[in-house]
Amino acid sequence: MKLKTGLRLFIMVGLMLAILSATLPEPAKAQEASGGTAVGTTLTYTGQITDEDGDPLDGVYDFEFKVYDALTGGTQLGQAVAKDNVTVEDGRYTVELDFGPRVFTGDVRYLEIRVRPGQRIDAYTLLETRQRLPVAPYALALPHLWTEPNATSPNLIGGYRDNSVTFGAVGATIAGGGTQGKTNRVTDDYGVVSGGHNNQAGDDAGLTSDNSFATVGGGLANQALNAYSTVNGGWLNTASGPFATIGGGSQNEASSIYSTISGGLDNSTGGVGASVGGGWLNNASNSYTAIAGGYSNKAGEVYAAIGGGSYNSAAGSWSVVGVGYNNSTRGGYSAIPGGHHNLAGGDFSFAAGQRARANSRGCFVWADASNTHLDCNHANRFMVRASGGVYFFSSVDLNSGAALPPGSGSWATWSDRQAKANFTPVDRQALLTRLSNLPIHTWNYKTQDPSIRHLGPTAQDFRAAFGLGEDERHINTVDADGVALASIQELHRLSQEQAALLAAQQQQIAALEDRLAALEAALQQQVEDH
């Protein structure tokens, strides 16, 4: 027996295929899928066989079909298909064949046919040479780019021949890539893998419609496992939360909804809307937390943020660590702009520098580089350690302000002659008079306990008496000191005048005493003479 004619294929897609044969030149007619059933890989084949004399055969025969990638030799593709007890009438027969997926990918294929009489166990007889099949039996395609039609939206598959779309998925795209043992896969509807290899879009959990629209741009061993999740590239990245995004990098995992990792190594997000910009081993584990970069930073409470650095922890809600090393916020709304080993432990607290510890609510602690703790254990306290001194300037030219010099216990104000103008002499006597009339009491601040007493005038009385200072609610220490010094000078002048007067009076008294002594001596002499 020999294969006398070519063939005719009826493919279960809505396309007409241009399949020509020597004796059957007409194109094959398409056979439509019914009832919206998804199209598989089955095709209908019609052939003709004759005996050695060219006479058409009749009867029942067994057939075996195989597909190869070469006219001779080559590699068998897909599975062998055996069809037993096929009825042949006037040499013609029709069978349905399914060689499995990934057989027709846009390259030329060749069909090998073997036959034997039906209901026999004899060896098959090879029918002459292999028959060339159409380049695109499923759809028109480029080499290594093919489609899998279905009733909704065809899947487009390119790259390595074993790249795959899970059966039942629709609208999926694999643009290319893949290699042996590291194929690209789309497991859910409308998923996309653009390239690379060993990438997966979809969760491969059975249903193809539960995690649709996942996307992997490329790279190696990346996974976009949830609906609308995206991995742009990199290596071993996993976007497992809905709408989660990973830009690139390596071994990053965005596991929560709307979370984002831009890149870096081994970063993770675990809260809604959490984000990591990059770096290494950073973990934004709660809702709307953010880490810009750095190494081994952890943002663990809602809306907490870390700018960078290493081993920093933002463990208070709405708290912030800017940069630095081993800093920790534990209070809500607390902040550490940077530094080393700082702690903002109270709500609304602030710590900066080295080893500043704002332990209570509202503490503000600024510590210098001294390697000892500066602890604030009282609510709403402002503490600064500056072993090199504290300097405040109230002008751009640095000619006004106040300072607490290194080791000092009191403030020094700027009083440089070069910083002053409009000098006017002081009537110290009048000033002393006004000072003597200035009401001075002991009192307590309303914001302090009544047992805490102070001594001095009110700012209003001081302003009315001397007209000094910026306003009538404050007493500038320079003015108070000036009034005191001028008054002291006047008192000194008066005391000097009094001292001179007393000295003159003492001289007069001494002279009078001398005269008195002389008179007394003369009188005594007269008494004795008589």
JOFENGI-V524772 format. One record per helix or strand of 3 or more residues. SS is the DSSP state (hx for helix, st for strand). FROM is the first residue (numbers start at 0). TO is the last residue. Records with the same first field share a line. If there is no record, write none. Layout:
# JOFENGI-V524772
SS = FROM-TO ; FROM-TO
This chain:
# JOFENGI-V524772
st = 7-10 ; 42-49 ; 58-67 ; 75-88 ; 91-96 ; 108-116 ; 130-132 ; 144-147 ; 154-157 ; 349-353 ; 355-357 ; 363-366 ; 373-375 ; 381-384 ; 389-392 ; 400-403 ; 440-442 ; 453-455
hx = 416-418 ; 427-436 ; 458-465 ; 476-528
